Amino acid sequence: MNNKTQILNRINQLRDAIAYSRNELKIMNIGEGIYCNCEIAAWFRVLDEENLEPHYTISEATNEKVKQITEIINTTGWKRPKIYAI
């Protein structure tokens, strides 16, 4: 797996965690969801500018919640709902 694939996987993991927490079990609070979105933005900057590291990453405590949610998603087969623009 190349670096770009790893970055895109991390972005999807964070997006899934935000969506699962918002729609299913409120594991993360609103602020933690915002922090996840900040890391997502930082990873997109890495992809755009080909930097090696993002300028922002979530705290270890929030990352543990993301890992917990990822385990639930993998166990249950939950899928992030599609969002359609009007």
N, C-alpha and C positions, 0 to 999 in steps of 0.2 A: 504494500500500500504506500503510495507516495504522499508527500507532505500535503499537497492540495486535497487529496482524498481524506486525509486525517483531519484537516481543518474543516472541510465540509461535513464530515461526520460529527465533529464537535459542535458545529453550528446547529445541526439537526438535533443533536442530543439536548442542547440548551433550549431550542424551540419546543421540543417535545415536553421537556420538564415544565416549561412555562404553561403550555396548553393543558397538560395533565393536571397540574396544580390548580389552574383556573377552572377547569371544567369538571374535574372528578373529586379528588381529595385535596383540600387546601393545605398541602404540605409546606409550600413556600408562601411567605407573605408578599404583599405588593412590592415592597422595597427590594426583596430578593429577586423578584421577577424583573424589576428595573435593572438591577445589577447584572442579571443574565443577559438582558438586551444590550447593556454596555459592552459586555465581553463579545457578544455577537458582532456588534459594530466594529470592535477592535480587530476581530478576525477578518472581517471584510476588508479593513484597511491593509492588513497583512497581505491578503490576496491581491489587492489593487496595486500596492506599492512594492510587493515582493520583499517585505521585511521578514526577518526571521522570527520575531516574537511580537505578540500583541502588546500594546501599551497599557492594557487593563485586563485583569482576570479577576474572577469572583473569589471570595474568601473560601478558606478550607471548609468552614461550617456550611456555607451555601453549597459548595461543591459536594459535600456529603449528602445533602438533600437531593441534589441532581442525580447522584449515584443511586440513592434509594428509589427515586422515581423511575430511573432507567431500569432497575431490577424489576419493579412492578410492571412496567411496560413490556419488558421481555418475557415475563412470566405469563401475563394475561393476553398478550397480542394486541393491546390497545393501539389504535391508530389516531394520529392527530387529525382532527376534522379539517376539511378543506374550507378555506375562506374565499368567498366569491365577491368580487367588486361589482358594484352595480353601474 
